[in-house]
Amino acid sequence: MRKQLKVAISLACLMMFIGCSASPVSQQTTKITFLNSKSEIKTQLEEVAKQYNQEHPEVSLEIITAPEGTSAYQKLMSMYGSGSPATMSMLDPGDTQTFLDKAVDLSKEKWVADTIENGLDAVKKNDAVLGFPFAVEGYGLIYNKKVLDKATGGPFDPSSVNSRSSLNSLMAKIQKSGVAPVMLSPMDWSLGSHLLALAYSVQPGGFPEFVKGMQNNSIDMSQNNVMSGWVQTLDLLKDNNINKHAPLDSTYEDGSKALGEGKVGLWFMGNWAWNGIKSNDTANEEYGFLPLPLNDNTDDPNNSKITVGVTKYVFIDSTATTPQQQEEAKKFLNWLVYEKSGQELLVNKANVIPAFKNIDLVPSDPLSKSIKSYMSNGKTLPFMATLPPDHGAITGASIQSYISGKIDKAELLRQIRIYWKAQQG
């Protein structure tokens, strides 16, 4: 009897041991990480991860946001240096180029066929698709409708601005109504990567040929119609700037505050500024985009367009991740595109304009709605998102010197040419 009891106890212990050792296997999860370069949606992305983990208990998705003062590019370089890169990394198109040789080929993913036109251009290499288009953004002149309605004496019609002269006329009316016409923010990235890039995007011979012309001196910058027109439009912004007497003193936050409070009618900026405008809103959330015309030709279709494009891409690491992690990362990206809960969180929670034709949802904010309207009507210019990493800082500094009166037009154009000649390597 005692012997049978010992056997029974031994069997019971054995079963308990097997059960305990098997338990972790049955509950094992695959951990994947996501490096976020949009700090303004850190909280929202963490909510996305929480929801995804609830729906997919076999996966543990963690959001990593680059710390304040450190770019996601710097963070990722550090992670690669330590041998532990994120499973997925969201970066600007230009930064993404550095890591394409470390990216998983996503060419066979279903969403490739559903991506908007030209949405994958920046992440294609040897016909392979190496990145996922995460966000579409746009920029132009953001307007406060309440201010413009008062200035124009009735409901403002955005289509009325289709030339530099019509923009000048609008600014004169805003000024007459007692409000400063425009805020021209002095950040180098806004002036160099966005304002100057507008002139690149409408060069009649294409941007690559324009760069070649600057580098081999076959283009006379002072005689280039687009560049001359761009400087004239820059002058219009400079002369009507609320801070024209101290053009370099304002901050990014000053712009959203001035526009939201109705102290200016216009602000050259992008839809990423909405949260700041909303926190200062006095116009019942009635805002939209106007184009920034570079000439006086009302028949020039470019004068009725704003800049729109994919500004963030996600790539999956192929060097330090397991095949299982890569598959789970692909599933997460597909969830964002095709599952209702993923679409809702991406668009309505993170306030992202999706880059996919199958997603009908539109973010609720007025700036995103305005961008979608321009997209639907085919009135968009390409986002020059793969400029060299130092382009904004160097050319932006030149524009800062110009708007503060330190250099003239000829010197500004000369410095832009010098920058591109230095890129010849």
N, C-alpha and C positions, 0 to 999 in steps of 0.2 A: 504493500500500500504506500509505504514511505517512498519506495523507488518510483512508483507511478506518479506520486505527487511531485517528486523532483523533476521527472520528465515533463509533466504538465507545466510546471513553473518555467522550466527551460524553454519549452515551446512558446509559452506566453511572452517571455522576454525576447525570444528570437523574433516573434511577430511584431512586438513593439519596436525593436531595433530596425527591422525592415521598413516598418511604417514611418518611423522618424527619418530614416535615411532617404526614403522615397519622397517625403514631403517637400523638401526644397526643390527637387527636380520638377514636381508637378506644378510648383508655384514660381518656377524660374521665369524671369522677365528679361527682355532684351533692352538694354539701355541705349538710347540715342540722344545726342545733344544737338542743339540748334543755336549757332552764334548769330545774335541779332545786332544789326547795325542801325536800326531805327529806334533810338532811345525813347522817342516820344510815344511809342506803342509798347514799351516794355511790359507794363501791367496787363495790357490787352493780350499780348502774346503768351504771357504766363497763364491767363485764363484759357486761351486756346489749348495750351499743353494740358491743363487740368482736365478739360473736357475730353480731349483725345485719350488721355490715360484712363478716364472712366469708361469710355467706349471700347478701349482696347487694353484690357488688363494684362495682356501678355507683353506689353511695351511700357517702358518708362521714358517719357520724353521730357528733357530738361532744357529750359531756355537759358542761354548765357548771353548777357548784355555787356558789351564793352564798358569798363568803368569810366566815370567822368574824366575827361581830359585825355582819354586814349581812344584812338580810332579802332574800328573793328579790324581794319587791315593790320594795324600794329599788334592788336591782340592775337589775331590769327597767326601772324609771323612768329610770335612768341610761343604759341601753342605748338606749331610745327617744330620750332626749335627744341621744345621739350619732348617731342615725340608723341604728343597727345592732342592732335587737332580735333575740332568738333566734327561730328558726323556730317552735319549740314552747316554751311556758312552762307549768310546773306551779306552781299557786298555790293558796292557801286560797280557799274559795268567796267569802268577803267581798272579798278582794283582786281576785279575778277580775272582779268587777263593774266595776271601773275600766277594764278593757280590752276589754269585750265589743264595743264599737264598732270595734275593730281586729281582730276575730276572723273567721276564715273560717267560713262556714256549713257545718255538718257534718250537716245534717238528713237527707241522702240516704244517709248511711253505714249499712252493714248492722248495725253494733253498736247502733245506736239502738234497734232492736226487741228486742235482747237485754239491754238495761240493766235493772237491778233497779228495782222500783217506786219512784217519786219520785227516782230517781237523777239525773235531768236537770233537776229543778226550778230549781236555782240558776243554770243556764246557758242558760235559755230566754229569748228576747226576741222579741216579736212572732211567736211560733210557730216561730222559728228556733232550732235547737240549735247553740250556739256553743262548746261545750266537751265534752271527753272525760273521763268520770269515771275517775280513775286509781286511787284507793284508798278502801276502806271501813275505817273505824276505829270503835271503841266505847270507852265508859268506864263505870265504876261502882266498886264496891268490889272490888278484887282481893283474893282470899284465898289464904293459904298453907294448903293442905289438911293438911299434917303438924301444924301448930299447932292447927287447928280439930278434927282428929280427936282429938287429946289432950284438948282442952278439953271436947268433947262426949261423950267416953267411947266413941267408936265411929266408923264411917265417917260423915263429915259429909254431910248432905243439903242442898244449896243451896236447894231449894224450901222449906225450913223457914223461910226469911226472907221474909216477905210482909207485914210491918207494922213500924212503928217499935218497938213493944213486943217483937216477936220479935228484932229487931236488938239492942235493949237487952239482952235476955236473953242473947243470944250473946256480946255484949261482956263481960257480967258473968262468964260462964263462962271466957272467955279470960283475964280479969284474975285469976280465982281459980286458974288453972293456972300463974300466975307470969309471964305474958307481957303486955305492954302491948296493949290491944285494937286500936288503930288509929293510923296515921300520917296526919295532915291536913297536907299540904304547903302552904306559905304563898304560893306563886307567884301573882301577880295573875291570870295567864291561866287557871290551874287553878280558882281561886276564882270569878272573874267569868265567864269564857267557858264553864266547864263546870258547876261546882257551882250557881251562880245560874241558869244557863240551863236546868237541870233543872226548876226551878219554872216557867219560861216555857213549856216544852214540854207541860205538863199542865194549863194553864189551861183550864177547861171551856168558855169562850167563844172560845177560840183566842187565840194570841199577839197578832195585830194589834189585836183589840178590847181586849185587856188594856193594850196600850201607849196606845191612844186614851183609855182610862179613866184612866190615870195622868196623861196630858197635860191632860185637861179636868176633872180632879178628880172625876169621877163614880165612881171607885173609891176606897174607904177602905182603904188598904193594911193597916191593923191589923185590919180585918174581912174581908180576903180570905183564905178558908180555906187556899188553896194556899200563899200567902206566910207565913201564920202557922205552918202545918205545916212549911214549909221551914226557918223559923228554929228550930223545936223540934228538927228533925233536925240542923241545924247545931250546936245546943247539945250534942246527943248526941255528935257528932264532936269538938267542942271539949273537952268534959269528959273524954273518954276518950282524948284525943290523948297520945301518948308524950311530946310536947314541950309539954304544956299550960302549964307554968310559963315557957316561953320560946317561944311559938307561932310567932314570926317568924324564928327562928334556923336552922331546918333548910333544906336544899337539896333539889333534885330528886334528886340522887344519894343523899342520905341515905335517901330513901324506898325506892328500889330495894334499897339495902343492908340496911335494917332488915327489909323483908319477906322478902328472899331468905335472910337469916341467921336468920329466925324470931324476931326481937326484937319484932315486931308480928304480929298475925294478919290485919290488914286494911290496905289502903292505897287511898285514893280517887285513882284514876288510870286511864289508858287503856292499850290494848294496845301502844302505841308504846314503853312502858317495858320490854318483854320483855328486850331485850338486857342492860339494866342488872340486871334481876332474875336473869337466867340466870348472869351473871358472879359473883353472890353466892349462887347456889342451894344450899340444904341440904335441899331437900324433894323430891329426885328429879324435878324439873320438874312437880310436881303443884300447879297453880294454876288458878284460874278466876275468874269474875265473880259477884258478888252484886248485886242491885238495891239502891238507896238509897231506902227507903220514906219518903214525906212525910206519912203519916198512920197511924192504927191500924186502918183498915178492911181486914180480910183479904180482903174480896170486891172490893176495888179492883184491877182488873187492872194498873194502872200500878205498883203496888207489887211486881209480879213481873217488871218489864221493866228493861232497861238501855238506855242511849242508843247508837244506832248510826246511821251515815250516811256519805255520801261526804264526805271531808274534803280531797281534793285533786282539782283539775280541770286538764286540759291544754287550752290553746287554741293554734290555729295563727295566726300573724300574717298579716294580709292587706295590710299597708301597705308593707312593705319586702322581701317575699319574692317570688320569681318563681313563675309558675304551676307550673313543674317542681318547685320546692322544696315547694310546697304539696301537690302530688300525692304526692311521696315521703314527706312527713310523714304523710299519710293512710294510705299503705301501711304505714308503721311501726306506727301505732296499730292497724290491722287485724291486723298480725302478732302483736301482743301478745294480741289477743282470740281469734284463730282458728288460729294455727299452734302446733303442739305445743311447739316449742322456745321460742316467745315466752311461752306460758302457763307453762311450766316455770320459765323465768327470772324471770318476774314474781312467781309465787307462791312457788316453793321457794328461789329465790336472793335476791330482794329482799324476801321475806316479806310480800308485799302481799295483803290480802284483796281479791279482784277484785269489781268492781261489775257483773258480767255473769252472767246465768243459765246460759249455755252452758258456763261453766268449772266443772268438777266438782272441780278440785284445791282442797285446803285447806292453808294454811300449816301446817307441822309443830309450831309452838309452841302450848302449851296455851291461851294467851289468845285467839289467833285461833280455835282450835277452839271455845272457849267462846262467842265471839261468833257463830260460824256456827250453833251450837246454838240460841242465842236467836233468830237470824234464821229458822231452819227452823221454829221453833215459834211464830213470829209474836209474839214477846215483845220488841219493840223500841220505843223512843221516838225521835222525830225529833231529829237532831243540829242544834242551832240554829247553823248554820255561817255565816250571812250577817248576823250582828250587826255594828253599826258598828265600824270598826277600833279605836276607842279604848275600846270597851265593857269589855274585859277589864281594862285598866289602871285605869280610873276606878272601876268598881264593885268590882273586886278590891281596890283600896286601901281602900274602905269596909268590905269584909268583913275585911280585915286589922285595921282599927281595932276592929272588933267583937270578933274572937276574942282580941285583946290587951287587951280591957277598957277601951278608950279611949272607946267610945260604947255606948249601949244599943240595944235592939231598935227602939224608936221612931225613933231617929236614923238607924239603918241603913236602915230602910224609907223614911225621908224622903229620904235621899241617893240611893237608887235611883230614887225618883220624880223628884227634881231632875235626875238624869242624863237621864231620858227626856223630861222637859219641855224640856230644852235641845236635844233633837233635832228640835224642831218647826221650827227654822230661822226 
